[in-house]
């Protein structure tokens, strides 16, 4: 029973990430699980269930990872511009 739940969760997480282009942190918050669980579901469990879905979800995660320094810099810039105004 628990194994089936993990498999279903992995597929739902992947579909959510692909559709919304959300980050691991955002998906974890939405599904009420840890970031580690999301990452493990996408990178390990999903490969055994549906390889093509896993590859597609991994592309989105890789894209988010490549852009995170930009989002972090933007958040910092916003933080300091709102504090000075």
Secondary structure, 3 states (H helix, E strand, C coil): CHHHHHHHHHHHHHHHHHHHCCCHHHHHHHHCCCHHHHHHHHHHHHHHHCHHHHHHHHHHHHHHHHHHHHHHHHHHHHHHHHHHC
